[in-house]
């Protein structure tokens, strides 16, 4: 499809024109079309795999925090080696 590049440029120009005209909804729609057109070409065919890999890494990194997994620590005690600043052992200053 040799006209895909021209179509992508026209939609990208439409996005720019909508942004300059402060038409946020139309700019978002044109930007979404631009991304879809780029992904549909052979050059952009790897984009979904890259995005899926990124979200997979983010999921692995954030799951322990979101699921409140503390790595085996129990109770409300602070982690080993940490100190509370400004509070002595008696609790008064």
Backbone bond lengths (Angstrom), bond angles and torsions (degrees), N, CA, C in turn:
res aa  C-N    CA-C-N  psi(-1)  N-CA   C-N-CA  omega(-1)  CA-C   N-CA-C  phi
1 X - - - 1.447 - - 1.528 107.80 -
2 X 1.302 118.78 92.51 1.457 122.04 -174.32 1.532 113.72 -70.52
3 X 1.319 118.80 -19.19 1.459 120.04 -177.88 1.529 112.49 -88.43
4 X 1.328 118.26 4.60 1.466 120.62 -179.17 1.520 111.60 -64.40
5 X 1.325 117.14 -38.82 1.460 120.31 179.63 1.514 111.86 -63.78
6 X 1.328 116.84 -41.63 1.467 120.69 178.68 1.521 109.77 -66.48
7 X 1.309 117.28 -40.15 1.465 121.23 178.45 1.528 111.20 -62.43
8 X 1.331 116.78 -42.52 1.460 121.12 178.06 1.526 110.36 -63.43
9 X 1.337 117.28 -43.22 1.465 120.27 178.80 1.524 111.72 -64.07
10 X 1.320 117.52 -39.16 1.464 119.97 179.15 1.526 111.78 -65.49
11 X 1.312 116.93 -41.69 1.463 119.35 179.41 1.531 110.09 -70.09
12 X 1.328 117.93 -37.42 1.466 120.49 176.26 1.530 110.34 -63.93
13 X 1.324 117.45 -40.13 1.462 120.69 175.76 1.530 110.46 -64.72
14 X 1.324 117.25 -38.67 1.461 120.62 176.58 1.518 111.72 -62.36
15 X 1.340 116.37 -38.04 1.463 120.32 176.18 1.522 110.28 -62.24
16 X 1.328 116.15 -47.14 1.456 120.48 179.68 1.529 110.65 -60.77
17 X 1.328 117.39 -42.97 1.464 120.97 -179.65 1.528 111.23 -64.30
18 X 1.303 116.95 -39.22 1.470 120.05 178.64 1.524 111.39 -67.81
19 X 1.330 116.87 -36.99 1.455 120.15 177.99 1.526 109.65 -66.35
20 X 1.324 117.32 -44.32 1.463 120.43 178.91 1.525 111.13 -64.86
21 X 1.320 117.54 -32.41 1.457 121.65 178.60 1.517 113.27 -85.98
22 X 1.320 116.98 3.55 1.473 123.80 178.82 1.525 112.95 58.76
23 X 1.310 115.87 38.78 1.467 121.63 175.11 1.526 106.91 -104.61
24 X 1.317 115.78 86.96 1.465 121.09 -171.23 1.529 112.92 -63.42
25 X 1.318 117.32 -42.76 1.465 120.07 -178.77 1.515 112.17 -63.98
26 X 1.322 116.06 -44.43 1.465 120.09 179.11 1.525 110.93 -67.01
27 X 1.333 117.00 -37.13 1.466 120.28 178.39 1.521 110.58 -64.66
28 X 1.327 117.42 -41.33 1.463 120.50 178.48 1.527 110.57 -64.71
29 X 1.326 116.73 -40.59 1.471 120.14 177.82 1.516 112.15 -64.11
30 X 1.325 116.73 -43.71 1.470 120.05 178.46 1.521 111.22 -65.60
31 X 1.337 117.04 -38.94 1.461 120.10 178.37 1.524 110.93 -64.26
32 X 1.331 116.47 -39.99 1.467 119.84 177.81 1.526 110.82 -64.10
33 X 1.325 116.61 -40.90 1.470 119.80 176.94 1.522 111.16 -63.70
34 X 1.328 117.17 -39.89 1.463 120.27 178.72 1.518 110.33 -60.57
35 X 1.320 117.02 -46.07 1.468 120.45 179.72 1.530 110.29 -62.51
36 X 1.321 116.88 -43.55 1.473 119.68 178.99 1.517 111.75 -62.47
37 X 1.318 117.29 -40.92 1.466 120.13 179.33 1.520 111.35 -66.90
38 X 1.325 117.65 -39.11 1.469 120.07 179.33 1.521 110.37 -66.98
39 X 1.331 117.38 -42.25 1.465 120.65 -180.00 1.528 110.85 -66.02
40 X 1.319 117.31 -30.01 1.466 120.44 -179.18 1.519 112.79 -73.72
41 X 1.329 118.79 -15.82 1.467 121.52 179.32 1.527 109.53 -84.93
42 X 1.330 117.19 160.59 1.469 119.63 178.03 1.536 113.10 -61.16
43 X 1.325 117.53 -30.57 1.465 120.44 179.98 1.517 110.60 -65.94
44 X 1.325 117.82 -39.59 1.458 121.58 -177.30 1.507 114.08 -94.04
45 X 1.317 118.72 11.14 1.462 120.49 -175.70 1.526 112.87 -67.82
46 X 1.333 118.35 -21.19 1.461 120.69 179.52 1.513 113.61 -86.54
47 X 1.342 117.64 -7.04 1.465 121.10 -176.85 1.525 112.46 -60.65
48 X 1.334 120.94 -44.83 1.472 118.95 179.20 1.529 113.61 -59.63
49 X 1.329 117.48 -36.58 1.466 119.97 178.58 1.527 111.30 -67.54
50 X 1.325 116.68 -38.28 1.463 120.41 178.57 1.524 110.34 -65.68
51 X 1.318 117.00 -44.34 1.463 121.14 179.58 1.528 110.21 -64.34
52 X 1.323 117.19 -41.65 1.465 120.54 178.05 1.526 110.76 -62.75
53 X 1.322 117.37 -41.04 1.462 120.68 177.24 1.516 111.90 -63.92
54 X 1.340 116.69 -40.34 1.464 120.68 178.04 1.519 111.15 -62.26
55 X 1.324 117.02 -46.39 1.465 119.80 179.66 1.526 111.56 -67.15
56 X 1.320 117.88 -31.60 1.459 120.79 176.79 1.530 110.36 -65.08
57 X 1.327 116.39 -43.67 1.465 120.22 178.34 1.524 110.25 -64.82
58 X 1.329 117.23 -44.35 1.466 120.31 178.40 1.527 111.44 -60.69
59 X 1.321 116.92 -38.41 1.463 120.69 179.14 1.518 111.10 -64.84
60 X 1.340 116.72 -44.20 1.468 120.19 179.61 1.525 111.37 -64.58
61 X 1.325 117.20 -36.24 1.457 120.38 -176.93 1.526 111.59 -75.87
62 X 1.314 117.38 -39.61 1.459 120.06 -173.39 1.526 114.21 -90.83
63 X 1.315 119.37 -17.08 1.466 120.93 -177.82 1.527 113.57 -57.88
64 X 1.337 120.20 -44.72 1.470 118.21 179.11 1.529 112.76 -61.41
65 X 1.308 117.16 -36.19 1.463 120.12 -179.52 1.529 110.38 -72.16
66 X 1.309 116.57 -44.62 1.461 120.38 -177.77 1.519 112.64 -69.59
67 X 1.325 116.96 -29.66 1.461 120.94 179.60 1.522 112.24 -91.60
68 X 1.328 117.66 5.97 1.464 124.41 177.80 1.523 111.47 58.18
69 X 1.312 116.08 43.01 1.456 121.25 175.95 1.522 107.55 -90.19
70 X 1.331 116.44 116.20 1.461 120.20 -175.42 1.515 112.84 -96.59
71 X 1.273 119.50 5.95 1.455 121.48 178.18 1.513 114.07 78.66
72 X 1.320 117.90 28.97 1.449 120.97 175.89 1.516 114.76 99.50
73 X 1.313 118.88 -8.12 1.462 120.60 179.01 1.523 109.47 -72.18
74 X 1.325 116.20 141.02 1.460 120.15 179.88 1.511 109.89 -119.41
75 X 1.307 117.23 155.52 1.452 122.12 177.40 1.513 112.22 79.55
76 X 1.334 114.90 -173.60 1.445 120.87 -178.66 1.520 111.93 -99.99
77 X 1.302 118.13 12.42 1.453 121.46 -178.52 1.523 109.94 -69.54
78 X 1.346 117.08 145.17 1.455 119.58 176.68 1.518 110.14 -67.69
79 X 1.311 117.96 159.60 1.462 120.53 179.68 1.522 111.06 -60.56
80 X 1.322 116.20 153.81 1.463 121.60 -179.10 1.519 109.74 -59.68
81 X 1.326 114.85 136.22 1.453 119.61 178.17 1.518 113.82 91.56
82 X 1.316 118.78 -7.63 1.460 120.19 179.09 1.520 109.38 -95.07
83 X 1.326 116.34 149.86 1.452 121.26 179.38 1.514 108.79 -127.67
84 X 1.321 116.22 145.64 1.454 121.21 175.10 1.522 107.34 -86.20
85 X 1.308 117.15 124.97 1.459 121.85 -176.18 1.520 109.65 -81.51
86 X 1.332 117.06 132.07 1.450 121.98 173.56 1.514 115.15 87.13
87 X 1.313 120.38 0.93 1.452 122.37 179.91 1.522 107.54 -121.26
88 X 1.329 115.13 121.79 1.456 119.94 178.22 1.526 108.89 -85.79
89 X 1.305 116.11 178.77 1.459 119.68 -176.73 1.511 112.51 -64.61
90 X 1.350 119.49 -27.35 1.457 122.38 179.17 1.519 112.57 -82.51
91 X 1.296 118.57 -13.93 1.457 121.66 178.93 1.523 113.70 89.00
92 X 1.372 116.85 -4.69 1.467 119.93 178.67 1.516 109.45 -116.20
93 X 1.313 114.89 153.61 1.464 119.50 178.09 1.488 110.99 -102.65
